[in-house]
Amino acid sequence: MNEINVVPYIDVMLVLLVIFMVTAPMVQTGAINLPSVGKSGQPPVAPMEVIVRADYSLSVRDRSKGDQDEPVDRAQLARIVKTAQAKNPNQAVLIAGDRSVRYEAVLDVMDELQKQHVTRIGLLVQPGK
């Protein structure tokens, strides 16, 4: 009879399993000492919103200064956005177009901002229900 008797191996494995189960909760976890920095990262800047209304008028809302809309024309728009991006290069610009305005009007505003070398431009949308 040339069979291997595995019963002693199973007994040893069960004893080892019990030992590990008993000792695992007693193992201390290591503490990590993280490095510290002198200056923390700057908080993200609130985006500037360019609002295109149904009558094709433009207004600017700067969330960092409040929620007031400031009516502007195209020449003022480029100047205001460039001034904001000169203060903070990470200033994002979101274009919010009214639902009834033509898509071409929104693209005209985006094109005007891109001609003025504004880099961070996005479209503001309302999530669906």
N, C-alpha and C positions, 0 to 999 in steps of 0.2 A: 504494500500500500504506500504509494508515493504522494501523499497529499500533505500540504502545509497546514499546520494547525494555527489558525489566525486568532483564536480566542485570547491568548496572552497579549497579542498586539492590540486588540480592541480594549482590553483591560487597561493597558498602559496609556492608550489615547484618552480614555475616559478620565483616568486619574489626572493626566495633564490638563484636560479641559476644565475639570473642577478647580485645579490649582490656579489656572489663568483667570477663571471667572471670579474667584475669591480675591485674588491680588489686584485685578484691574481697577477696582474702585479706590484702592489705597495708593495708587501711583499719583504723585504730585505733578501737576501740569507746570510747565516752565513759564516764567514771566519774561516778556520781551521788553527791553528798554528801548523805546523809540527815540530817534533823534529829534531835537527841537530846532525850530527855525526862529530867527529874529523877527521876520516880517511875514505875516500870513498873506495868503492869496487875496486879491481884490474881489469883492463880490461882483457878480455880473451886472452889467449896466442895463437898465430898463430900455426896451426898444422905443424908437421914435416911430410914431404912426403917421402916415400920410393918408388922409381920407379923401376919396373921390366921391362926391355926392351925385345924386341923380341929375342935378342941373349942371354937371361937369365942373362945379366949383371945387377948389382944393382947400383943405385945412390941415394943420399940423397939430398933433397931440404928443407932447413930451411927457411920458409917464414919470420921469424922474423929477419933474417940476410940478406935477399935478395932473388932473384929468381935464383941463380946460382946452378947448379947441381954439386954435388961432387961425383965422382965415388968411390965406396967402395966395399969391399968383405964382406962375411958373418961375419967374426970375427970383422972387423971394425964397421959393422952396429950395432951390439949389444953394443959395447963400446960407440959409438956416441949417441945412443938412451938412454942408461943408464946415460950418462953424462948430457944430456939435461933434463932427468927426475929428476936427483939429484938436478939440479938448480931450477926446477919448477915441483912439483909433478903432476900438472894438464896438463902437456904437452901431447897432443894427437898425435898419430902416424897414418897417413893414408897411405895405400898401394895402389899405382896406378900401375896396371898391363896393359901392352900393350894388345891390342885386339887380337893379333895373338899368344900371349904366352899361354902356357898350364896353366890351372887352378891349376894344381898340384904345379907349381912353385910359384904361389902366396900363396898357402896354406903352402908351405915349409917356406917361409919368415915369415908368420904369426906364424907358429909353433915355429920357432927359436926365435922370439920376446917373445912369451909366455913362452918359457923355461927360458928366461932371466928375467922373472917376470915383463914384461911390461904390464900394465893393460889397458890403453886406446888405443885400436887398432881398426881401421875402414878400410873400403874399399872405395876408391875414384872412383866414376863413373861419366860419362858424361850424363847429362839429354837428353832424347830423343827429337826428333823434333816433 
